[in-house]
Amino acid sequence: MATPTSLPATFVAGNVLTAAQMNDLRGAFRIIQVVSTTKTDTFTTTSTSFTDITGMSVTITPTATSSKVLVLVNMIAGTTTSNNGFIVLDRDGTDIAVSADGNSTIVRNDQAGDSRHPTIAYLDSPATTSAVTYQIQAKMDNGTFYFNQRNASASGKTGVSTITALEVSA
């Protein structure tokens, strides 16, 4: 991989880059690797503390400490009617992508049969070349949190959720 460089100081609008300059720039801001996990089974919790959603984690080992990791999460979730559930993205035991109140995404079913499709897109700077694990966690204020199904009556009607980590060169 070419080492990314800046544009030459003499470069001005309208100039054409040389082949060597283009090769130097090719290594910058590109996807280096992609790791993804798909969950097709269900998960429920009544915990009022954040709990790992089994099967909703991904581990990636960045190739450089300057790399960024773009984490994309698509999921199907529901709660018991009119109760608030919360989802957070965790990196190696530290909650990231959280709001000021410590939650990332609120899931609430206002009617029986509702389901939600929360997503998370978070650009992380782990600053390491060691393996990093991103995990989705959930909790409830009260009631039951349903993952990959909309509610208790949807038993047997499951969805598909994914978590993907993309290493981006910086």
N, C-alpha and C positions, 0 to 999 in steps of 0.2 A: 504494500500500500504506500502510495506517495505521501510524504509529509506535507500537510496543508500549510500553505503560506498565504501572506496577504498579497493583494494586488501591488504591482510595482508603484513606487512613489511617483514615477513619471507618467503613470497611466491617467488619461483623461477621457471623458466621454467621447465616443467616436473612434477611439483607438481599437485596434484588433489585437487580441492576445496571441502570443506565439504558442506553438505546440507545447513547448517546455513549460510555459506559464499555465496553460490549461491542465497539463498533467499534474502540476503542483497543487492545483485547486481541486482536483477530482477527489482527493481523500477527505475533504472537509464536508461535514454535514451529510453524511450518508449512513444508511442502515448497515451495520456490521453483522448483526445476528438477530434472529427472532426465535423466541421460545414461547410456547403456548400450551395451555391446559384447557380441556373441555370437560365440563361436568354435566352429566345427564340424569343422575339420580337426585333424590330430594334430601333436604336437611331441614330440621326444625329445632327451635330453641325457645325456651321461656326465660332464659337468663337475662338479668338486668345489668350484667357486665358483658363487655365485648368478648365474644367467643369465636374461635376459628370456625369458619365454614369448611368442613372437611372436603378436600378435593378442589378447593378454589385457591390454589397457590401455584406460583411459578418461581423457579430458581434460574438466575442468569449470572454468568461470570464475566464482568466487563473486561475488555482487552486492554484498557488504559484508564488511569485514574481521572483523566479529563473527560471521559465519555459520559453522556447523559443516558438515562433509561426512560423511555416512554412506556408507561403502563396503561393499557387499555382494558377496561372491564365492561362486559355486557352481561346482564343477568335478568332473571325473572324472579320476582319476590312478591310476597303478600303478607298480610297480618290478619289476626282476628279483627272483626269489624270495629272500626273507629279507634283502634289502638295504634300507637306510634312505634315503629321499628326503626332501627338506625344501622347504617352500614359504614364501615371505615376501612381504609387501605392501610395495611401495616407493613413496614419494612424491618425485618429482623428484630421484632419486638418493640418497634417504635411506630406509633400511629403517625401517618403522613396524610396529606390531602384531607385535612380536617378543617372544619369551620371554627369560628371563634368559640362556639359552645362545646367543642370537642367531638362533634359528629360530622360525618361527611355527607351522607345522603339520608333523607327521611323517607321511609316507606310507610304508607298508611292506606288501609282499605276502608273506604267510607260506606261501601255496600257489600253485601255478601256476593261473592263471585268476582270481585275486583282483583286485578293483578297489576303490578307495576313493573316497569322495565328500566330500572336505574342503570346509569352508566357512569363510569369514571374514566377520565383521561388526565393523567398526571405525568409531568416531565420531572424526573428525579435526577439529582446529582449525587450519586452514592460515593464518589471520590475513592474508589477502591478497585483492585483487580481480584479481590476475593469473591466467592460466591455470595450472592444477595438473594434473599427470598422475599417475595411479595405475597401477602396473604390477605384475603378478604375476611372480615369479622363482622358479626351482627349482634345486636342486643335489642331488648324490648323494654318499654316503660312498664307495661303489663300485658298479659295475653301471650300469644304465640306468634313467632316469626316463622314464615314458610319460605323456603328457598327452592326454586325450580318447580313450584306449584303455587297457585293463587291463594288457597286457603284449605282448611280441613276437608271441605266437601269435594275438593278437586283431587282427592286421593286417586292415584293411578293415572292422572293426567299431568304428566311432567313436561318440563321445558328443557332447554339447552342454554347453559351459561358458559362464558369463556373469560379467561384472563390471559393477556398477552403482554410480554415484555420485549421491547425492541431497543437494542443498543444503538445509539446514534453517536457518530464521531463528532467531536467538538473542534 
